[in-house]
Amino acid sequence: MPSLPEWNVPAAIRPRSADFGFDLDRALSAVVGLHAIIPADAYTAGTLGTERAGNGVLIDDGLVLTIGYLITEAETVWLHLGDGRVVEGHALGFDQESGFGLVQALGPIDLPSLQLGRSAFAKSGERVIIGGVGGRTRSVAGRIAARQEFAGYWEYLLDDAIFTEPSHPNWGGTALLSATGELIGVGSLQIERSGSNDHYNMSVPIDLLPPILDDMRKFGRPNKPVRPWLGLYSTEIEDKVVVVGIAPKGPAARAELKTGDVILAVAGEKVRSEAEFYRKVWGLGTAGVEVPLTLFSGGATFDVVLHSSDRAKFLKAPRLH
């Protein structure tokens, strides 16, 4: 049975009970450690690894909310509780759009769950706690640095992500708590601050969860039409969208796109940012729709049509033990 490494957050940035009007230790006891084992032949093994570790948050009896990349294609999941116990879990579901993942504990946990807050009310400058498994010594007292759009290179977009500082060193799946102790987000990434060696954490807003929670529990994913997936990784360079990677066997690979290709337009409409690119692709229809792209590569401009896919069809489905 895997164990989690020993470490602590620097004392100067740990939260103090006296600074908050709720039971801080009780709230942080709802944060669990998560260790996932992924088969070597899984589609995401090459990019995300075959062992993934982070955090999760109890939001109901035995139900743990985490960030989905930790449990994508997982065949085994272990939940490490703050009191030292370890409980096996089942990867219940993953939402590609929000990035949320759910794990169902396969044994009793008997710890309090966190109440969901409203991330829409969380404003820049407000105090927050970025909670990791292990209580105050592994949590960060911080503030919301920004609320803004976030476009991820893997065909991912949040309209109103939450950026916090100082950064939590083990950010994946952390609990973003409001100053009143409610869960307002789940940690996803660490992002370098422009022109500095400091970092932000990016969290997924909790308001994205309630509309999909029942479906994720029942079906493992939201029960709605799926966005088209192209299987490419991109970045923005001087108002241009540039391909920086190709997912194996995906639509972009089948269409023979290459690293360095510049995406000029989608269905004849110019794109100047990743967010604009994604929205125009998703606006064409659901997974399976044809996506016409105009590319610039090797000094030439040309058109190509990608036959989009449902990304989930490339992934191993969760198995109940």
TIVO-261944 format. One record per residue: x, y, z of N, C-alpha, C in turn; residue number from 1. Coordinates in steps of 0.2 Angstrom, whole numbers. Last residue first. Example, Ala and Ser with C-alpha at 12.3 -4.5 7.8 and 13.67 -1.06 7.14 Angstrom:
2
- n_x|n_y|n_z|ca_x|ca_y|ca_z|c_x|c_y|c_z|num
- 64|-11|35|68|-5|36|64|0|39|2
- 66|-28|39|62|-22|39|66|-16|39|1
***
This chain:
321
- n_x|n_y|n_z|ca_x|ca_y|ca_z|c_x|c_y|c_z|num
- -69|-12|-40|-65|-17|-37|-70|-21|-32|321
- -74|-5|-55|-75|-6|-48|-72|-12|-46|320
- -64|4|-66|-67|-2|-65|-68|-3|-57|319
- -67|18|-79|-65|15|-72|-68|8|-71|318
- -60|15|-95|-65|17|-91|-64|14|-84|317
- -46|22|-104|-49|17|-100|-54|19|-95|316
- -50|33|-118|-47|32|-111|-50|26|-108|315
- -55|37|-130|-48|35|-130|-45|32|-123|314
- -67|41|-127|-67|35|-130|-60|32|-131|313
- -66|54|-122|-67|49|-117|-66|42|-120|312
- -66|63|-133|-59|61|-129|-60|55|-125|311
- -74|60|-147|-75|61|-140|-69|58|-136|310
- -67|69|-161|-69|63|-157|-71|65|-151|309
- -68|76|-178|-67|77|-171|-69|70|-168|308
- -59|77|-192|-65|73|-190|-64|72|-182|307
- -53|91|-199|-52|86|-194|-59|83|-192|306
- -47|97|-214|-53|96|-211|-52|90|-206|305
- -37|111|-220|-38|104|-218|-44|103|-214|304
- -29|123|-230|-35|120|-227|-35|113|-225|303
- -14|133|-229|-18|128|-232|-24|126|-228|302
- 0|142|-233|-6|142|-230|-11|137|-233|301
- 18|140|-231|12|140|-235|6|140|-230|300
- 29|140|-223|29|145|-228|22|145|-232|299
- 27|129|-214|32|128|-220|32|134|-225|298
- 10|133|-212|16|129|-210|21|129|-216|297
- -5|138|-206|1|140|-209|7|136|-207|296
- -22|133|-209|-16|132|-206|-10|136|-210|295
- -39|132|-205|-34|135|-210|-28|135|-206|294
- -50|118|-203|-45|123|-200|-41|126|-206|293
- -66|111|-199|-61|114|-205|-57|119|-201|292
- -71|98|-192|-69|104|-190|-64|107|-195|291
- -86|88|-191|-80|90|-194|-78|97|-193|290
- -91|80|-175|-92|85|-181|-86|86|-184|289
- -88|72|-165|-89|69|-171|-90|74|-177|288
- -96|81|-152|-90|76|-154|-92|72|-160|287
- -106|94|-159|-104|90|-154|-98|85|-156|286
- -102|111|-165|-107|105|-164|-104|101|-159|285
- -96|123|-167|-97|119|-173|-102|113|-172|284
- -91|127|-155|-98|130|-157|-100|127|-164|283
- -79|122|-153|-85|119|-149|-92|122|-152|282
- -72|130|-161|-72|123|-162|-78|120|-159|281
- -74|143|-155|-76|142|-162|-76|134|-163|280
- -68|140|-142|-75|142|-143|-78|141|-150|279
- -54|138|-145|-58|132|-142|-66|134|-143|278
- -50|150|-151|-50|144|-155|-55|139|-152|277
- -52|159|-140|-56|160|-146|-56|154|-150|276
- -42|153|-131|-49|153|-129|-54|154|-135|275
- -31|155|-139|-33|148|-137|-40|148|-136|274
- -32|168|-151|-31|166|-144|-33|159|-144|273
- -36|171|-164|-30|175|-161|-28|173|-154|272
- -44|166|-179|-43|165|-171|-36|168|-169|271
- -56|169|-192|-49|170|-189|-49|169|-181|270
- -66|157|-199|-66|163|-195|-59|163|-191|269
- -66|146|-207|-66|152|-210|-66|158|-206|268
- -66|136|-198|-72|136|-202|-72|143|-205|267
- -54|144|-190|-59|139|-189|-65|140|-193|266
- -37|150|-193|-45|150|-193|-48|144|-192|265
- -24|147|-191|-26|154|-192|-33|155|-192|264
- -12|139|-182|-19|139|-183|-22|146|-184|263
- 3|134|-187|0|139|-184|-8|139|-186|262
- 14|120|-183|8|123|-187|5|128|-183|261
- 22|115|-172|24|121|-176|19|124|-181|260
- 19|98|-175|21|104|-170|24|109|-174|259
- 6|95|-187|13|94|-184|14|100|-179|258
- -7|84|-193|-5|91|-191|2|89|-187|257
- -13|73|-199|-6|74|-200|-4|81|-198|256
- -25|68|-196|-25|73|-201|-18|76|-202|255
- -22|60|-185|-25|57|-191|-24|62|-197|254
- -18|70|-176|-13|65|-178|-15|62|-185|253
- -31|76|-174|-25|80|-177|-20|75|-179|252
- -38|65|-168|-40|68|-174|-34|72|-178|251
- -26|53|-161|-31|57|-161|-33|60|-168|250
- -14|45|-161|-20|42|-164|-26|46|-163|249
- -7|55|-148|-7|50|-152|-13|47|-154|248
- -8|73|-149|-10|67|-145|-10|61|-150|247
- 5|84|-152|-1|80|-155|-2|74|-151|246
- 10|101|-148|10|94|-147|4|91|-150|245
- 9|114|-152|15|112|-148|15|105|-147|244
- 3|125|-163|2|118|-161|9|116|-158|243
- -2|142|-159|3|137|-162|2|130|-159|242
- -11|156|-163|-12|149|-159|-7|144|-163|241
- -6|172|-160|-6|167|-164|-7|160|-160|240
- -2|183|-152|-8|183|-155|-9|178|-160|239
- 12|179|-149|10|185|-152|4|184|-156|238
- 7|163|-146|13|166|-147|11|172|-152|237
- -1|151|-136|-2|157|-139|5|161|-140|236
- -2|133|-139|0|139|-135|-1|145|-139|235
- -9|116|-138|-7|123|-142|-5|128|-137|234
- -11|100|-143|-9|104|-138|-7|111|-141|233
- -25|89|-149|-19|93|-150|-17|98|-144|232
- -37|83|-151|-31|79|-149|-25|83|-151|231
- -50|88|-153|-46|87|-159|-39|83|-157|230
- -67|85|-148|-60|85|-146|-55|84|-152|229
- -83|92|-146|-78|89|-150|-71|90|-148|228
- -92|89|-131|-88|93|-135|-84|90|-140|227
- -107|79|-130|-100|80|-128|-96|85|-133|226
- -123|81|-122|-119|81|-128|-111|83|-126|225
- -124|74|-106|-126|79|-110|-121|78|-116|224
- -122|69|-91|-126|66|-96|-129|72|-101|223
- -105|70|-85|-111|73|-87|-115|70|-92|222
- -100|54|-79|-98|60|-83|-105|63|-84|221
- -104|43|-72|-97|44|-72|-95|50|-76|220
- -117|41|-69|-115|39|-76|-107|40|-76|219
- -120|45|-56|-124|40|-59|-120|37|-65|218
- -111|55|-52|-112|49|-48|-116|44|-51|217
- -113|64|-63|-106|61|-62|-107|55|-57|216
- -126|68|-61|-124|64|-67|-118|60|-66|215
- -125|75|-49|-129|69|-49|-127|65|-55|214
- -116|86|-53|-114|81|-48|-118|74|-48|213
- -118|96|-62|-116|90|-65|-115|84|-60|212
- -122|107|-55|-126|105|-61|-124|99|-63|211
- -112|108|-44|-119|106|-43|-123|104|-49|210
- -99|113|-51|-100|106|-48|-108|104|-48|209
- -96|126|-53|-97|121|-59|-99|114|-57|208
- -94|132|-41|-101|133|-44|-102|128|-50|207
- -81|130|-38|-85|125|-36|-92|126|-39|206
- -68|133|-50|-73|136|-46|-79|131|-44|205
- -52|127|-49|-58|126|-52|-64|129|-48|204
- -37|137|-46|-42|132|-44|-49|133|-48|203
- -20|139|-47|-27|140|-51|-31|135|-48|202
- -8|148|-38|-12|142|-39|-18|144|-43|201
- 7|157|-44|0|157|-42|-3|149|-42|200
- 24|160|-39|18|156|-42|12|158|-40|199
- 39|169|-42|34|167|-38|28|164|-42|198
- 49|174|-50|50|167|-48|44|165|-44|197
- 42|185|-63|44|184|-56|45|176|-55|196
- 36|188|-75|41|192|-73|44|191|-66|195
- 20|181|-70|24|184|-76|30|189|-73|194
- 21|167|-60|19|174|-61|23|177|-66|193
- 17|151|-65|22|155|-64|19|163|-65|192
- 5|140|-58|6|144|-63|11|150|-61|191
- -2|125|-54|3|130|-52|5|134|-58|190
- -19|119|-54|-12|120|-57|-8|125|-53|189
- -30|115|-45|-28|112|-51|-21|112|-54|188
- -40|114|-31|-34|116|-34|-32|112|-40|187
- -57|119|-31|-53|113|-30|-46|115|-34|186
- -68|130|-21|-64|128|-27|-60|122|-25|185
- -75|133|-10|-77|137|-16|-72|135|-22|184
- -82|127|5|-78|125|-1|-80|129|-7|183
- -81|137|19|-85|134|14|-80|132|8|182
- -75|146|29|-75|138|29|-78|134|24|181
- -75|159|28|-80|156|32|-80|149|32|180
- -66|162|18|-64|164|25|-69|162|30|179
- -66|147|8|-67|154|10|-66|155|17|178
- -54|135|2|-59|137|7|-60|144|8|177
- -50|123|-9|-50|131|-8|-56|133|-4|176
- -41|109|-6|-48|112|-5|-47|120|-4|175
- -32|101|-20|-32|105|-13|-39|108|-13|174
- -29|95|-32|-35|93|-28|-35|96|-21|173
- -12|100|-32|-17|96|-35|-23|93|-31|172
- -2|106|-25|-8|110|-26|-14|105|-29|171
- 9|107|-15|6|101|-17|-1|102|-19|170
- 12|120|-12|17|116|-15|15|110|-18|169
- 2|134|-15|3|128|-11|7|123|-15|168
- 7|151|-17|6|145|-20|7|139|-15|167
- -1|165|-7|5|161|-10|3|154|-13|166
- -14|166|-20|-7|166|-18|-6|167|-11|165
- -25|160|-34|-23|162|-27|-15|162|-26|164
- -37|162|-45|-30|162|-44|-29|164|-37|163
- -51|154|-53|-49|157|-46|-41|156|-46|162
- -59|157|-69|-55|153|-64|-53|157|-58|161
- -70|158|-78|-69|162|-72|-65|159|-67|160
- -71|150|-89|-72|157|-90|-70|161|-84|159
- -59|138|-94|-63|140|-89|-64|148|-90|158
- -55|125|-105|-56|133|-104|-61|134|-98|157
- -44|115|-115|-48|116|-109|-49|124|-108|156
- -35|109|-124|-41|110|-126|-46|110|-119|155
- -22|109|-117|-25|103|-118|-32|103|-120|154
- -18|122|-112|-16|119|-119|-19|113|-121|153
- -31|131|-106|-26|126|-105|-24|124|-112|152
- -36|147|-101|-36|143|-107|-30|138|-106|151
- -46|156|-90|-40|152|-91|-41|147|-96|150
- -52|172|-85|-52|167|-89|-46|163|-89|149
- -51|176|-67|-51|178|-74|-51|171|-78|148
- -48|184|-53|-53|180|-56|-53|181|-63|147
- -34|184|-42|-37|186|-48|-43|181|-49|146
- -29|181|-29|-26|186|-33|-29|189|-39|145
- -36|178|-14|-38|178|-21|-34|183|-24|144
- -24|173|-1|-29|177|-4|-30|176|-11|143
- -20|161|12|-18|166|6|-24|170|5|142
- -12|149|21|-17|155|22|-15|160|16|141
- -11|132|17|-8|139|16|-14|144|17|140
- -6|116|25|-11|121|22|-8|128|21|139
- 0|108|33|1|106|26|-4|111|22|138
- -2|111|46|5|111|44|6|110|36|137
- -16|110|47|-14|116|46|-6|116|44|136
- -19|94|38|-21|99|43|-17|106|41|135
- -17|83|30|-12|84|35|-14|90|40|134
- -20|88|13|-21|83|18|-15|84|24|133
- -22|106|12|-20|100|9|-21|95|15|132
- -31|121|7|-30|115|12|-28|109|9|131
- -30|137|7|-28|132|2|-26|125|6|130
- -41|149|12|-36|144|14|-36|139|9|129
- -42|167|9|-44|160|8|-39|156|11|128
- -48|184|9|-44|179|12|-47|172|10|127
- -49|194|-7|-52|190|-1|-48|185|2|126
- -44|198|-18|-42|201|-12|-44|198|-6|125
- -58|195|-29|-50|197|-28|-49|200|-22|124
- -71|186|-22|-69|192|-25|-61|192|-24|123
- -84|175|-23|-77|175|-21|-74|181|-25|122
- -97|172|-28|-96|178|-23|-89|179|-21|121
- -95|161|-35|-97|167|-39|-96|173|-34|120
- -94|150|-27|-88|153|-29|-89|160|-33|119
- -102|146|-13|-103|149|-19|-97|153|-22|118
- -99|131|-5|-100|138|-5|-102|140|-11|117
- -102|115|3|-101|119|-4|-103|126|-3|116
- -95|109|17|-101|112|14|-99|116|8|115
- -86|94|19|-86|101|18|-92|104|15|114
- -88|81|31|-88|83|25|-88|91|24|113
- -79|73|45|-84|77|42|-83|79|35|112
- -77|55|44|-74|61|45|-79|66|42|111
- -79|41|41|-81|44|47|-77|50|49|110
- -76|31|31|-71|36|33|-72|40|39|109
- -77|13|27|-79|19|31|-74|24|32|108
- -73|10|9|-73|8|16|-75|14|20|107
- -72|15|-3|-74|8|-3|-74|6|5|106
- -76|31|-8|-72|27|-4|-76|20|-3|105
- -76|37|-25|-80|34|-19|-76|30|-15|104
- -71|52|-32|-69|46|-30|-74|43|-24|103
- -72|63|-46|-75|60|-40|-72|53|-39|102
- -65|78|-53|-65|71|-53|-69|69|-47|101
- -66|92|-64|-68|89|-58|-67|81|-59|100
- -65|99|-76|-59|96|-74|-60|92|-67|99
- -76|104|-84|-73|107|-78|-67|105|-75|98
- -75|95|-95|-76|102|-96|-73|106|-90|97
- -73|81|-91|-68|84|-96|-69|92|-96|96
- -76|74|-76|-79|79|-81|-74|82|-85|95
- -76|58|-70|-72|63|-72|-76|68|-77|94
- -79|46|-57|-81|49|-63|-76|55|-64|93
- -74|36|-48|-81|36|-50|-83|40|-56|92
- -63|26|-43|-63|32|-47|-70|32|-51|91
- -64|21|-27|-65|19|-34|-66|26|-37|90
- -52|17|-13|-57|21|-17|-58|18|-24|89
- -46|11|3|-46|11|-5|-52|14|-7|88
- -39|21|15|-45|18|13|-45|17|5|87
- -29|23|29|-29|22|22|-35|18|20|86
- -26|34|44|-29|28|40|-29|28|33|85
- -21|46|49|-17|40|47|-20|34|44|84
- -30|56|49|-29|53|56|-24|46|55|83
- -32|60|36|-27|64|41|-26|61|47|82
- -31|47|25|-34|51|29|-30|55|34|81
- -29|43|8|-25|44|15|-28|49|19|80
- -35|32|-3|-37|38|1|-33|38|7|79
- -30|25|-18|-30|25|-11|-31|32|-8|78
- -35|16|-32|-35|23|-29|-35|22|-22|77
- -32|8|-48|-32|8|-41|-31|15|-38|76
- -34|12|-61|-36|6|-59|-36|5|-51|75
- -37|28|-69|-34|24|-63|-38|17|-62|74
- -41|36|-79|-39|29|-81|-36|25|-75|73
- -39|50|-69|-40|48|-76|-37|41|-77|72
- -35|55|-57|-38|49|-57|-40|46|-64|71
- -29|67|-59|-26|63|-54|-29|56|-55|70
- -37|75|-67|-31|72|-70|-28|67|-65|69
- -48|80|-59|-49|74|-63|-42|71|-65|68
- -46|84|-42|-45|86|-49|-44|80|-53|67
- -60|78|-32|-53|80|-33|-53|83|-40|66
- -71|74|-19|-70|78|-25|-63|79|-25|65
- -78|59|-12|-72|63|-12|-72|67|-19|64
- -89|52|-1|-88|55|-8|-83|60|-8|63
- -92|48|12|-88|43|7|-86|46|0|62
- -104|59|12|-102|53|16|-98|48|11|61
- -97|73|4|-103|69|6|-100|63|10|60
- -85|78|1|-91|83|1|-97|79|3|59
- -68|78|5|-75|75|7|-80|80|6|58
- -56|81|-7|-60|84|-2|-67|80|-1|57
- -39|77|-11|-46|76|-12|-50|79|-6|56
- -22|78|-18|-27|79|-13|-34|77|-15|55
- -10|67|-25|-12|74|-23|-17|74|-17|54
- -1|58|-37|-3|59|-30|-5|66|-29|53
- 0|44|-48|-1|51|-47|-4|52|-40|52
- 9|34|-59|7|35|-52|6|42|-51|51
- 11|35|-72|7|29|-70|6|29|-62|50
- 8|51|-81|12|46|-77|7|40|-75|49
- 4|60|-91|2|61|-84|6|56|-79|48
- 9|55|-103|9|62|-101|8|63|-94|47
- 8|41|-103|14|44|-106|15|51|-104|46
- -5|38|-99|1|36|-95|7|40|-97|45
- -16|40|-105|-13|46|-102|-7|44|-98|44
- -20|27|-110|-19|33|-115|-15|39|-112|43
- -11|14|-102|-17|19|-102|-15|24|-107|42
- -2|4|-100|-4|5|-107|-10|10|-108|41
- 1|4|-87|6|7|-91|3|8|-98|40
- -13|10|-77|-10|5|-81|-5|8|-85|39
- -11|19|-62|-13|19|-68|-10|14|-73|38
- -15|23|-45|-11|19|-50|-14|18|-56|37
- -15|37|-34|-18|33|-40|-13|29|-44|36
- -19|44|-19|-13|41|-23|-17|36|-28|35
- -23|58|-9|-25|53|-14|-19|50|-18|34
- -28|63|7|-23|62|2|-25|57|-3|33
- -42|75|11|-38|68|11|-33|68|6|32
- -50|86|21|-46|85|15|-42|79|16|31
- -57|86|33|-61|84|27|-56|83|21|30
- -49|93|42|-49|85|42|-53|82|36|29
- -52|106|40|-46|103|36|-46|96|37|28
- -63|108|48|-64|109|41|-58|105|37|27
- -57|105|61|-62|101|59|-63|102|51|26
- -48|116|61|-45|109|61|-51|104|59|25
- -57|127|61|-52|126|56|-49|119|55|24
- -72|132|65|-67|126|67|-62|124|61|23
- -72|149|62|-75|143|61|-70|138|64|22
- -67|162|60|-72|161|65|-76|155|64|21
- -49|164|61|-55|162|57|-60|161|62|20
- -37|166|67|-39|171|62|-45|170|59|19
- -35|156|76|-37|162|79|-39|167|74|18
- -29|146|68|-36|145|70|-39|152|73|17
- -20|150|54|-20|150|61|-28|150|63|16
- -11|143|40|-17|146|43|-17|145|50|15
- 6|146|36|1|142|38|-5|146|41|14
- 17|154|32|11|155|28|5|150|30|13
- 27|152|42|24|159|41|18|159|36|12
- 30|138|41|26|141|46|23|148|45|11
- 29|130|25|33|135|30|28|138|35|10
- 21|114|25|21|121|23|25|125|28|9
- 31|98|25|26|103|29|27|110|25|8
- 31|81|22|33|88|21|29|92|25|7
- 33|64|17|33|69|23|35|76|21|6
- 23|56|4|29|59|7|28|63|13|5
- 11|42|7|13|49|5|19|52|8|4
- 12|25|2|12|30|7|13|37|4|3
- 4|11|-5|8|17|-5|7|21|0|2
- 4|-6|0|0|0|0|4|6|0|1
***
